[in-house]
């Protein structure tokens, strides 16, 4: 590669590294100040998150449970549909149909998340969940948010998985057909295992996106921390709390303001671990073909 081509890449890498270091510095500066006021045991061992009013409590696990709640239920809905879409586009769809359906599917990724958020609040909850499950369904609930999160991450899972399946050599398919396998058996027992690293990477990236999503969970899921995985409960996620404090009147230097950065550091660490997991898994289980 020429020096002229390497220079922009080096500059982009340097900017990315400096930006990441600056983010980590700002997070850690306020997080350290937070832990001067709140002990690690209160943060990691307590189960009640009430930073404002009365006697403050800073047990992070209610926010973590809220985040896990929407992650689990969104994946339950998005992964089967995403993999089915990927298998159809890779193994069944006519090239002309694929050229139309895949861009349409990927167009979902361009919808602003605030649109998903208010659609979940004004249609999913009031127009779908309450007529089906009863009026006792809270207006703010994890299930409505999870449905919209599933729609949001569907293009990520379907598109990346389809790319991984398409890259599987045709020879493997022909060998399976020669042994008498049906198209479905080839797709499920040959193509899907061969593309497993790409499929898992797509799911991990989808998880990272759900963990970092703000508007959908803040608008549709509510702002009441709750240590539960029940989908019809009102919850608050880590990003939802950060938005709540960020839009509030927490003054710089207060414990509420510092809690914002402590939760942000926790969120950064979780997302970072997911990205490392995706990179490791892809490298560990990647199938290379000549």
DRENDO-1510 file (C-alpha; in Angstrom, 1 decimal, always signed):
<recs>
REC; n; res; u; v; w
REC; 1; UNK; +0.0; +0.0; +0.0 .
REC; 2; UNK; +1.4; +3.4; -0.9 .
REC; 3; UNK; +2.3; +6.1; +1.6 .
REC; 4; UNK; -0.4; +8.3; +0.1 .
REC; 5; UNK; -3.1; +5.7; +1.0 .
REC; 6; UNK; -1.6; +5.0; +4.4 .
REC; 7; UNK; -1.6; +8.6; +5.6 .
REC; 8; UNK; -5.5; +9.0; +5.8 .
REC; 9; UNK; -5.8; +5.6; +7.6 .
REC; 10; UNK; -3.1; +6.6; +10.1 .
REC; 11; UNK; -4.8; +9.9; +10.7 .
REC; 12; UNK; -8.2; +8.2; +11.3 .
REC; 13; UNK; -6.7; +5.7; +13.6 .
REC; 14; UNK; -4.9; +8.5; +15.6 .
REC; 15; UNK; -8.1; +10.5; +15.9 .
REC; 16; UNK; -10.1; +7.4; +17.0 .
REC; 17; UNK; -7.5; +6.5; +19.6 .
REC; 18; UNK; -7.3; +10.1; +21.0 .
REC; 19; UNK; -11.1; +10.4; +21.1 .
REC; 20; UNK; -11.4; +7.1; +23.0 .
REC; 21; UNK; -8.6; +8.1; +25.4 .
REC; 22; UNK; -10.4; +11.4; +26.1 .
REC; 23; UNK; -13.7; +9.7; +26.7 .
REC; 24; UNK; -12.1; +7.3; +29.1 .
REC; 25; UNK; -10.3; +10.1; +30.9 .
REC; 26; UNK; -13.5; +12.1; +31.4 .
REC; 27; UNK; -15.4; +9.1; +32.6 .
REC; 28; UNK; -12.8; +8.0; +35.0 .
REC; 29; UNK; -12.3; +11.5; +36.4 .
REC; 30; UNK; -15.9; +11.8; +37.6 .
REC; 31; UNK; -16.2; +8.2; +38.4 .
REC; 32; UNK; -13.3; +8.4; +40.8 .
REC; 33; UNK; -15.0; +11.4; +42.5 .
REC; 34; UNK; -18.2; +9.4; +42.7 .
REC; 35; UNK; -16.5; +6.5; +44.5 .
REC; 36; UNK; -15.0; +8.9; +47.0 .
REC; 37; UNK; -18.6; +9.4; +48.2 .
REC; 38; UNK; -20.1; +6.0; +47.5 .
REC; 39; UNK; -18.3; +2.8; +48.4 .
REC; 40; UNK; -17.7; -0.1; +46.0 .
REC; 41; UNK; -19.8; -2.4; +48.2 .
REC; 42; UNK; -22.8; +0.0; +48.0 .
REC; 43; UNK; -22.5; +0.3; +44.2 .
REC; 44; UNK; -21.9; -3.4; +43.4 .
REC; 45; UNK; -23.7; -5.2; +46.3 .
REC; 46; UNK; -26.8; -3.1; +47.0 .
REC; 47; UNK; -29.9; -3.9; +44.9 .
REC; 48; UNK; -31.7; -0.5; +45.2 .
REC; 49; UNK; -31.0; +2.4; +42.9 .
REC; 50; UNK; -32.5; +5.6; +44.3 .
REC; 51; UNK; -30.0; +8.4; +43.8 .
REC; 52; UNK; -32.4; +11.3; +44.4 .
REC; 53; UNK; -34.8; +12.0; +47.3 .
REC; 54; UNK; -34.9; +10.6; +50.8 .
REC; 55; UNK; -31.9; +8.4; +51.7 .
REC; 56; UNK; -29.9; +7.9; +48.5 .
REC; 57; UNK; -29.1; +4.4; +47.4 .
REC; 58; UNK; -26.7; +3.5; +44.6 .
REC; 59; UNK; -27.1; -0.2; +43.9 .
REC; 60; UNK; -26.4; -0.5; +40.2 .
REC; 61; UNK; -28.1; -3.8; +39.7 .
REC; 62; UNK; -31.6; -2.5; +39.1 .
REC; 63; UNK; -30.3; -0.5; +36.1 .
REC; 64; UNK; -28.3; -3.5; +34.9 .
REC; 65; UNK; -31.4; -5.7; +35.3 .
REC; 66; UNK; -33.5; -3.2; +33.3 .
REC; 67; UNK; -30.8; -3.2; +30.5 .
REC; 68; UNK; -30.7; -7.1; +30.6 .
REC; 69; UNK; -34.5; -7.2; +30.4 .
REC; 70; UNK; -34.7; -5.4; +27.1 .
REC; 71; UNK; -31.6; -7.2; +25.7 .
REC; 72; UNK; -33.1; -10.6; +26.4 .
REC; 73; UNK; -36.5; -10.0; +25.1 .
REC; 74; UNK; -35.4; -8.1; +22.0 .
REC; 75; UNK; -33.0; -11.0; +21.2 .
REC; 76; UNK; -35.8; -13.6; +21.7 .
REC; 77; UNK; -37.7; -11.8; +19.0 .
REC; 78; UNK; -35.0; -10.6; +16.6 .
REC; 79; UNK; -32.6; -13.6; +16.4 .
REC; 80; UNK; -35.1; -16.2; +15.0 .
REC; 81; UNK; -36.6; -13.7; +12.5 .
REC; 82; UNK; -33.1; -12.4; +11.6 .
REC; 83; UNK; -31.7; -15.8; +11.0 .
REC; 84; UNK; -34.8; -16.9; +9.0 .
REC; 85; UNK; -34.4; -13.8; +6.9 .
REC; 86; UNK; -30.7; -14.5; +6.3 .
REC; 87; UNK; -31.4; -18.1; +5.4 .
REC; 88; UNK; -34.1; -17.1; +3.0 .
REC; 89; UNK; -32.0; -14.4; +1.3 .
REC; 90; UNK; -29.0; -16.6; +1.1 .
REC; 91; UNK; -30.5; -19.9; +0.1 .
REC; 92; UNK; -34.0; -19.4; -1.3 .
REC; 93; UNK; -34.5; -16.0; -2.7 .
REC; 94; UNK; -34.1; -15.3; -6.4 .
REC; 95; UNK; -31.2; -12.9; -7.1 .
REC; 96; UNK; -33.7; -10.2; -8.3 .
REC; 97; UNK; -35.8; -10.7; -5.1 .
REC; 98; UNK; -32.6; -10.5; -3.0 .
REC; 99; UNK; -31.6; -7.3; -4.7 .
REC; 100; UNK; -34.9; -5.7; -3.6 .
REC; 101; UNK; -35.5; -7.3; -0.2 .
REC; 102; UNK; -32.1; -6.8; +1.3 .
REC; 103; UNK; -32.0; -3.0; +0.7 .
REC; 104; UNK; -35.5; -2.7; +2.1 .
REC; 105; UNK; -34.5; -4.7; +5.2 .
REC; 106; UNK; -31.4; -2.6; +5.7 .
REC; 107; UNK; -33.5; +0.6; +5.3 .
REC; 108; UNK; -34.9; -0.1; +8.8 .
REC; 109; UNK; -31.4; +0.8; +10.2 .
REC; 110; UNK; -32.0; +4.4; +8.9 .
REC; 111; UNK; -35.2; +5.0; +10.9 .
REC; 112; UNK; -34.5; +7.5; +13.8 .
REC; 113; UNK; -34.8; +5.7; +17.1 .
REC; 114; UNK; -37.0; +8.4; +18.5 .
REC; 115; UNK; -39.6; +7.4; +15.9 .
REC; 116; UNK; -39.4; +3.8; +17.1 .
REC; 117; UNK; -39.7; +5.1; +20.7 .
REC; 118; UNK; -43.0; +7.0; +20.2 .
REC; 119; UNK; -44.4; +4.3; +17.9 .
REC; 120; UNK; -43.8; +1.8; +20.8 .
REC; 121; UNK; -45.5; +4.1; +23.3 .
REC; 122; UNK; -48.5; +5.2; +21.2 .
REC; 123; UNK; -49.2; +2.1; +19.1 .
REC; 124; UNK; -47.5; -1.0; +20.5 .
REC; 125; UNK; -48.6; -0.5; +24.1 .
REC; 126; UNK; -52.0; +1.1; +23.6 .
REC; 127; UNK; -52.9; -0.5; +20.2 .
REC; 128; UNK; -51.5; -4.0; +20.6 .
REC; 129; UNK; -50.5; -5.0; +24.1 .
REC; 130; UNK; -53.5; -3.6; +26.0 .
REC; 131; UNK; -56.1; -4.9; +23.7 .
REC; 132; UNK; -54.4; -8.4; +23.7 .
REC; 133; UNK; -53.2; -8.6; +27.3 .
REC; 134; UNK; -55.6; -6.3; +29.1 .
REC; 135; UNK; -55.6; -2.7; +30.3 .
REC; 136; UNK; -53.5; -3.6; +33.4 .
REC; 137; UNK; -50.4; -3.5; +31.1 .
REC; 138; UNK; -48.4; -0.4; +32.2 .
REC; 139; UNK; -48.2; +2.4; +29.7 .
REC; 140; UNK; -44.4; +2.2; +30.2 .
REC; 141; UNK; -43.2; -1.4; +29.9 .
REC; 142; UNK; -40.2; -3.4; +28.8 .
REC; 143; UNK; -42.0; -5.5; +26.2 .
REC; 144; UNK; -43.0; -2.5; +24.0 .
REC; 145; UNK; -39.4; -1.2; +24.1 .
REC; 146; UNK; -38.1; -4.7; +23.4 .
REC; 147; UNK; -40.3; -5.1; +20.3 .
REC; 148; UNK; -39.0; -1.9; +18.9 .
REC; 149; UNK; -35.4; -2.8; +19.8 .
REC; 150; UNK; -35.9; -6.1; +18.0 .
REC; 151; UNK; -37.0; -4.2; +14.9 .
REC; 152; UNK; -34.0; -1.9; +15.2 .
REC; 153; UNK; -31.4; -4.7; +15.4 .
REC; 154; UNK; -33.1; -6.9; +12.8 .
REC; 155; UNK; -31.1; -5.5; +9.9 .
REC; 156; UNK; -27.9; -6.0; +11.8 .
REC; 157; UNK; -28.5; -9.6; +12.5 .
REC; 158; UNK; -30.1; -10.4; +9.1 .
REC; 159; UNK; -27.6; -8.5; +6.9 .
REC; 160; UNK; -24.4; -9.6; +8.6 .
REC; 161; UNK; -25.6; -13.2; +8.9 .
REC; 162; UNK; -26.6; -13.3; +5.2 .
REC; 163; UNK; -23.2; -12.0; +4.2 .
REC; 164; UNK; -21.6; -14.7; +6.2 .
REC; 165; UNK; -23.8; -17.4; +4.7 .
REC; 166; UNK; -23.3; -16.1; +1.1 .
REC; 167; UNK; -19.5; -16.3; +1.6 .
REC; 168; UNK; -19.7; -20.1; +2.3 .
REC; 169; UNK; -18.3; -21.9; -0.8 .
REC; 170; UNK; -20.8; -23.4; -3.2 .
REC; 171; UNK; -18.8; -26.7; -3.1 .
REC; 172; UNK; -20.1; -27.4; +0.4 .
REC; 173; UNK; -23.6; -27.0; -0.7 .
REC; 174; UNK; -23.1; -29.2; -3.8 .
REC; 175; UNK; -21.5; -31.9; -1.7 .
REC; 176; UNK; -24.4; -31.9; +0.7 .
REC; 177; UNK; -26.9; -32.1; -2.2 .
REC; 178; UNK; -24.9; -35.0; -3.6 .
REC; 179; UNK; -25.5; -36.9; -0.4 .
REC; 180; UNK; -29.2; -36.4; -0.7 .
REC; 181; UNK; -29.7; -33.5; +1.7 .
REC; 182; UNK; -32.7; -31.2; +1.1 .
REC; 183; UNK; -32.4; -27.4; +0.7 .
REC; 184; UNK; -33.5; -26.9; +4.3 .
REC; 185; UNK; -31.0; -29.4; +5.7 .
REC; 186; UNK; -28.2; -27.8; +3.6 .
REC; 187; UNK; -29.1; -24.4; +5.0 .
REC; 188; UNK; -29.4; -25.5; +8.6 .
REC; 189; UNK; -26.8; -28.3; +8.9 .
REC; 190; UNK; -24.1; -27.1; +6.4 .
REC; 191; UNK; -24.3; -23.4; +5.6 .
REC; 192; UNK; -25.3; -22.1; +9.1 .
REC; 193; UNK; -22.6; -24.0; +11.0 .
REC; 194; UNK; -20.0; -22.9; +8.4 .
REC; 195; UNK; -21.1; -19.2; +8.8 .
REC; 196; UNK; -21.4; -19.5; +12.6 .
REC; 197; UNK; -18.7; -17.0; +13.5 .
REC; 198; UNK; -20.4; -14.3; +11.4 .
REC; 199; UNK; -23.8; -15.1; +12.8 .
REC; 200; UNK; -22.5; -14.9; +16.4 .
REC; 201; UNK; -20.7; -11.7; +15.6 .
REC; 202; UNK; -23.9; -10.2; +14.3 .
REC; 203; UNK; -25.7; -11.1; +17.5 .
REC; 204; UNK; -23.0; -9.7; +19.7 .
REC; 205; UNK; -23.0; -6.4; +17.7 .
REC; 206; UNK; -26.8; -6.3; +18.1 .
REC; 207; UNK; -26.5; -6.8; +21.8 .
REC; 208; UNK; -24.0; -3.9; +22.0 .
REC; 209; UNK; -26.4; -1.7; +20.1 .
REC; 210; UNK; -29.3; -2.6; +22.4 .
REC; 211; UNK; -27.2; -1.9; +25.5 .
REC; 212; UNK; -26.3; +1.5; +24.2 .
REC; 213; UNK; -29.7; +2.5; +22.9 .
REC; 214; UNK; -31.3; +5.5; +24.8 .
REC; 215; UNK; -34.4; +7.0; +23.3 .
REC; 216; UNK; -36.5; +3.8; +22.8 .
REC; 217; UNK; -36.0; +2.6; +26.4 .
REC; 218; UNK; -36.3; +6.0; +27.9 .
REC; 219; UNK; -39.6; +6.8; +26.2 .
REC; 220; UNK; -41.2; +3.4; +26.1 .
REC; 221; UNK; -39.8; +1.4; +29.1 .
REC; 222; UNK; -40.2; +4.1; +31.7 .
REC; 223; UNK; -37.9; +5.6; +34.4 .
REC; 224; UNK; -38.6; +3.3; +37.4 .
REC; 225; UNK; -35.6; +1.1; +38.4 .
REC; 226; UNK; -36.8; -2.4; +38.9 .
REC; 227; UNK; -34.9; -5.6; +39.7 .
REC; 228; UNK; -36.9; -7.8; +37.4 .
REC; 229; UNK; -36.8; -9.5; +34.0 .
REC; 230; UNK; -40.6; -9.6; +33.6 .
REC; 231; UNK; -41.3; -8.0; +30.2 .
REC; 232; UNK; -44.6; -6.3; +31.3 .
REC; 233; UNK; -42.9; -4.3; +34.1 .
REC; 234; UNK; -41.9; -0.7; +34.1 .
REC; 235; UNK; -38.1; -0.5; +34.2 .
REC; 236; UNK; -35.2; +1.9; +33.8 .
REC; 237; UNK; -32.0; +1.1; +31.9 .
REC; 238; UNK; -28.5; +2.5; +32.4 .
REC; 239; UNK; -28.9; +4.7; +29.3 .
REC; 240; UNK; -32.4; +5.8; +30.5 .
REC; 241; UNK; -31.0; +7.0; +33.8 .
REC; 242; UNK; -28.2; +8.9; +32.0 .
REC; 243; UNK; -30.7; +10.7; +29.9 .
REC; 244; UNK; -32.9; +11.5; +32.9 .
REC; 245; UNK; -30.0; +13.0; +34.8 .
REC; 246; UNK; -28.6; +14.7; +31.7 .
REC; 247; UNK; -31.9; +16.5; +31.1 .
REC; 248; UNK; -32.4; +17.3; +34.8 .
REC; 249; UNK; -30.9; +20.0; +37.0 .
REC; 250; UNK; -28.0; +18.0; +38.5 .
REC; 251; UNK; -25.2; +20.5; +39.1 .
REC; 252; UNK; -21.6; +19.8; +38.3 .
REC; 253; UNK; -19.8; +18.3; +41.3 .
REC; 254; UNK; -23.0; +16.8; +42.9 .
REC; 255; UNK; -23.4; +13.1; +43.6 .
REC; 256; UNK; -26.2; +12.9; +41.0 .
REC; 257; UNK; -23.9; +14.4; +38.4 .
REC; 258; UNK; -21.1; +12.0; +39.3 .
REC; 259; UNK; -23.4; +9.0; +39.3 .
REC; 260; UNK; -24.1; +9.8; +35.6 .
REC; 261; UNK; -20.4; +9.1; +34.9 .
REC; 262; UNK; -20.2; +6.1; +37.1 .
REC; 263; UNK; -23.1; +4.5; +35.2 .
REC; 264; UNK; -21.5; +5.6; +32.0 .
REC; 265; UNK; -18.3; +3.9; +32.9 .
REC; 266; UNK; -20.2; +0.7; +33.7 .
REC; 267; UNK; -22.0; +0.9; +30.4 .
REC; 268; UNK; -18.7; +1.6; +28.6 .
REC; 269; UNK; -17.1; -1.5; +30.2 .
REC; 270; UNK; -20.0; -3.8; +29.3 .
REC; 271; UNK; -20.1; -2.6; +25.6 .
REC; 272; UNK; -16.3; -2.9; +25.5 .
REC; 273; UNK; -16.4; -6.5; +26.7 .
REC; 274; UNK; -19.1; -7.3; +24.1 .
REC; 275; UNK; -16.9; -5.9; +21.3 .
REC; 276; UNK; -13.9; -7.9; +22.6 .
REC; 277; UNK; -16.1; -11.0; +22.7 .
REC; 278; UNK; -17.2; -10.5; +19.1 .
REC; 279; UNK; -13.7; -10.0; +17.9 .
REC; 280; UNK; -12.4; -13.0; +19.8 .
REC; 281; UNK; -15.2; -15.3; +18.7 .
REC; 282; UNK; -14.9; -14.3; +15.0 .
REC; 283; UNK; -11.1; -14.9; +15.1 .
REC; 284; UNK; -11.4; -18.2; +17.1 .
REC; 285; UNK; -14.1; -19.8; +15.0 .
REC; 286; UNK; -13.6; -18.2; +11.6 .
REC; 287; UNK; -13.8; -20.7; +8.7 .
REC; 288; UNK; -11.3; -19.9; +5.9 .
REC; 289; UNK; -11.8; -21.4; +2.5 .
REC; 290; UNK; -9.6; -21.5; -0.6 .
</recs>
